[in-house]
Every structure is written in structure tokens, then in C-alpha cells.
Amino acid sequence: MQLIGNSASGDRRDNGRRRVYLGADIVIGAGFSPADCLVKNLSQSGAKILANDRIMPLCFALRVHKTGTQHNARIVWRRGQEIGVSFRADETGS
């Protein structure tokens, strides 16, 4: 996997991100209750979330309460409760 971005600054994102503080749900699928999480930063291609669940699938839907948008997300990195996810443009919906 090739990472795109400004390697001089250490930022590997391919587009800008903005700090946010948004409530959201991690939606796994039928038969599972959504899990609460907090979106800490957001870009067109991904987000950093804070989630308490220790066991999470690699792929899930991220539903942002305030905007009503839902993104199919894939975990890219994880440090404790902080999780970096990428969005698939061809699977992003609202």
C-alpha cells in the first residue's frame, strides 16, 4: 500500500483534515447494536475516532449524528482507543 501525502511533515493523508468533535455510531450490521464513538478529526478520505470497544471488525459503517452521513470505513491504524479509518469513495453514502 502506497501512502500519499506530505512526507516532510509526517502527514500521510492525501487531503486535508479538520478537527471536529462529533458523536457517531459504529454500525457493524444486522443483529448488532451500534456502538458509540467520537470523531476527533475528519477528511474526505477518512477520520480519527475514539472508541471504547476493544473488539471491532476491520470494516464497518461510521454514522455521524450531526451531519446524518454514513461512510463505509476500514481500520488503517489503532493506538489504544484511538483508531484511524479510511473511507472508500466508491462506497461512501449519506
Beta strands, then each sheet from edge to edge (+ up, - down):
strand 1: 17-27
strand 2: 35-43
strand 3: 46-51
strand 4: 59-64
strand 5: 70-79
strand 6: 82-87
sheet 1: 1+ 2- 3+ 6- 5+ 4- 1+
end
